């Protein structure tokens, strides 16, 4: 069990480092492009496409981290009116539904990326378009696994998912 916790901890560190790297690249490229346009009346032709793709990666990677911390967007209309037991039942149902929906989205986005790879379109700088879109199915698989794990934690632990006990 301790090895699993360490492995998850290292995975989270890598995940956080990738998010920081994506954000740093995004900001650096945007600032460089602004400076090149304003001071030198030019810029890199591929930079705008690269920035759009970096925003896509940042959004999907950030969604995975938000789900890890249980801080993703949630619609809770009337949950504060229910008993703690009913809130827990609703959380299990919501997490399971999110896991299933994310799995479907992962499947269909993988089909989308496969189709993109067959077309052979280039995104920028001789980088295939599908390489830039591979984050979509990967992120949905990660989200599905996280929601499923949170669902299991709600079912099989006494207090359900607690943020201070370690994230999934």
C-alpha positions as CSV (number, residue, x, y, z in Angstrom):
1,X,0.0,0.0,0.0
2,X,2.9,2.4,0.8
3,X,4.4,1.7,-2.6
4,X,1.1,2.6,-4.3
5,X,0.9,5.9,-2.3
6,X,4.5,6.7,-3.4
7,X,3.7,5.9,-7.0
8,X,0.6,8.1,-6.9
9,X,2.6,10.9,-5.2
10,X,5.3,10.7,-7.9
11,X,2.6,10.6,-10.6
12,X,1.1,13.8,-9.1
13,X,4.5,15.5,-9.1
14,X,5.0,14.7,-12.8
15,X,1.5,15.8,-13.6
16,X,2.1,19.1,-11.7
17,X,5.4,19.6,-13.5
18,X,3.9,19.1,-16.9
19,X,1.2,21.6,-16.1
20,X,3.8,24.2,-15.0
21,X,5.8,23.5,-18.2
22,X,2.8,23.9,-20.4
23,X,1.8,27.2,-18.6
24,X,5.4,28.5,-18.8
25,X,5.7,27.7,-22.5
26,X,2.3,29.3,-23.1
27,X,3.2,32.6,-21.3
28,X,6.7,32.7,-22.7
29,X,5.5,32.2,-26.3
30,X,2.7,34.7,-25.9
31,X,5.0,37.4,-24.5
32,X,7.7,36.7,-27.1
33,X,5.0,37.0,-29.9
34,X,3.8,40.3,-28.4
35,X,7.3,41.7,-28.2
36,X,8.1,40.6,-31.8
37,X,4.9,42.2,-33.1
38,X,5.2,45.5,-31.2
39,X,8.9,46.1,-31.4
40,X,10.0,44.4,-34.6
41,X,6.8,44.5,-36.7
42,X,6.9,40.8,-37.1
43,X,6.5,37.5,-35.4
44,X,6.6,33.8,-35.9
45,X,4.0,32.5,-38.3
46,X,3.4,29.3,-36.3
47,X,3.1,31.0,-32.9
48,X,-0.7,31.7,-32.9
49,X,-1.4,28.0,-33.8
50,X,1.0,26.8,-31.1
51,X,-0.7,29.1,-28.6
52,X,-4.1,27.7,-29.4
53,X,-2.8,24.2,-28.9
54,X,-1.1,25.1,-25.7
55,X,-4.4,26.5,-24.4
56,X,-6.1,23.2,-25.3
57,X,-3.4,21.2,-23.4
58,X,-3.5,23.6,-20.4
59,X,-7.3,23.3,-20.2
60,X,-7.3,19.5,-20.4
61,X,-4.3,19.0,-18.1
62,X,-5.8,21.5,-15.6
63,X,-9.1,19.7,-15.7
64,X,-7.4,16.5,-14.6
65,X,-5.7,18.2,-11.7
66,X,-8.9,19.9,-10.7
67,X,-10.6,16.6,-10.6
68,X,-7.7,15.2,-8.5
69,X,-8.3,17.9,-5.9
70,X,-12.1,17.4,-6.2
71,X,-12.3,21.1,-7.2
72,X,-13.9,20.6,-10.6
73,X,-17.1,22.4,-11.6
74,X,-20.1,20.8,-9.9
75,X,-23.8,21.6,-10.1
76,X,-25.3,21.1,-6.6
77,X,-28.8,22.5,-6.7
78,X,-30.3,21.0,-3.6
79,X,-27.6,18.9,-1.9
80,X,-27.4,21.1,1.2
81,X,-31.1,20.1,1.9
82,X,-30.3,16.4,2.2
83,X,-28.9,14.3,5.0
84,X,-25.2,13.4,5.0
85,X,-26.1,9.9,3.9
86,X,-28.1,11.1,0.9
87,X,-25.4,13.6,0.0
88,X,-23.0,10.6,-0.1
89,X,-25.3,8.6,-2.3
90,X,-25.6,11.6,-4.6
91,X,-21.8,12.0,-4.7
92,X,-21.4,8.3,-5.6
93,X,-24.0,8.6,-8.3
94,X,-22.5,11.8,-9.7
95,X,-18.9,10.5,-9.6
96,X,-20.0,7.3,-11.4
97,X,-22.0,9.2,-14.0
98,X,-18.9,11.5,-14.6
99,X,-16.7,8.4,-14.9
100,X,-19.0,6.8,-17.5
101,X,-19.4,10.1,-19.5
102,X,-15.7,10.7,-19.4
103,X,-15.1,7.1,-20.6
104,X,-17.5,7.7,-23.6
105,X,-15.8,11.0,-24.4
106,X,-12.4,9.3,-24.2
107,X,-13.5,6.6,-26.6
108,X,-15.0,9.0,-29.2
109,X,-12.1,11.5,-28.9
110,X,-9.7,8.6,-29.5
111,X,-11.7,7.8,-32.7
112,X,-11.4,11.5,-33.6
113,X,-7.7,11.6,-33.1
114,X,-7.3,8.3,-35.1
115,X,-9.3,9.9,-37.9
116,X,-7.1,13.0,-37.7
117,X,-4.0,10.8,-38.0
118,X,-5.4,9.3,-41.2
119,X,-5.8,12.7,-42.8
120,X,-2.2,13.7,-42.3
121,X,-2.9,17.4,-41.6
122,X,-0.1,19.5,-40.2
123,X,-0.7,21.8,-37.2
124,X,2.4,24.0,-37.4
125,X,6.2,23.6,-38.0
126,X,5.7,20.1,-39.5
127,X,4.0,18.8,-36.4
128,X,1.0,16.5,-37.3
129,X,-2.4,17.8,-36.1
130,X,-3.2,14.6,-34.3
131,X,-0.1,14.9,-32.0
132,X,-1.5,18.2,-30.7
133,X,-4.9,16.6,-30.1
134,X,-3.8,13.4,-28.4
135,X,-4.2,15.1,-25.0
136,X,-8.0,15.0,-25.4
137,X,-8.5,11.2,-25.1
138,X,-5.7,10.9,-22.6
139,X,-7.3,13.6,-20.4
140,X,-10.7,11.9,-20.6
141,X,-9.2,8.5,-19.6
142,X,-7.5,10.2,-16.7
143,X,-10.7,11.9,-15.7
144,X,-12.7,8.7,-15.9
145,X,-10.3,6.9,-13.7
146,X,-10.2,9.6,-11.2
147,X,-14.0,9.8,-11.0
148,X,-14.2,6.1,-10.7
149,X,-11.6,6.1,-7.9
150,X,-13.5,8.8,-6.1
151,X,-16.7,6.8,-6.5
152,X,-15.0,3.8,-5.0
153,X,-13.7,5.9,-2.1
154,X,-17.2,7.1,-1.4
155,X,-18.5,3.5,-1.3
156,X,-15.7,1.6,0.5
157,X,-14.4,4.1,3.1
158,X,-16.1,5.2,6.2
159,X,-15.8,8.9,5.6
160,X,-15.7,8.9,1.8
161,X,-13.2,11.0,-0.2
162,X,-11.3,13.4,2.0
163,X,-9.1,15.9,0.4
164,X,-6.5,15.8,3.2
165,X,-6.0,12.0,3.0
166,X,-4.3,12.2,-0.3
167,X,-5.6,12.8,-3.7
168,X,-6.4,10.2,-6.3
